[in-house]
Amino acid sequence: MRGLTGSPVLQRVTIPEADVYHLLSNERRRQALSVLWEFDDELTLRALSERIASLESETTPAPRPLRESVYNALHQTHLPKLASYDLVEYDPDRKLVRSNPESRLLARYMDTVTPVGVSWGEYYRALGIGALFAVVASLANLPLFAAIDPLVFSTTALALFAVSTVYQLAGSINRSLHSVTELLGQFLP
């Protein structure tokens, strides 16, 4: 079994970090992994491709040409590449795919993006740096900042962190529920 180099948690891993970035440089491979992580069982290639096409087009069902394009790209390129690194189990004859548990280790390389286009990590870093600056500026009695108690800046920053986290988690839960609803819709009349 292969894995990721350079992490103490991943002792048996051997995917070079450059290969990890190459694998994750393609949006469809990232989407395929993300969708597969939502399900414990295997998915059909058709269900996976329809889900990814819906994500790309932001419509359900996605236009037929897009669904076919995603299906073909996954079948011919992306799933075989992920399977070659043992990140997924893909049966091209039966058109069934499932993620391997080790593939979840790639999640740390796939930072999600906020609605304004920056990653959540960048957003939280900027919020923390801004809050730290405001508190220090208030304590140093800099103009405009000295009039406000540092506790106000700290409390505001903590409230923003809390609201942002709830928003991010709600979006994640909403996407998961949407995936389950779509999957059930394929099997129920």
ABEGO torsion letter per residue (X at the ends): XBBBBGBAABAABABBAAAAAAAAABAAAAAAAAAAAABABBBBAAAAAAAAAAAAAGBOBBBAAAAAAAAAAAAAAAAAAAAAAGABBBBAAAGBBBBBAAAAAAAAABBBBBAAGBBAAAAAAAAAAAAAAAAAAAAAGBBGAAABBAAAAAAAAAAAAAAAAAAAAAAAAAAAAAAAAAAAAAABX
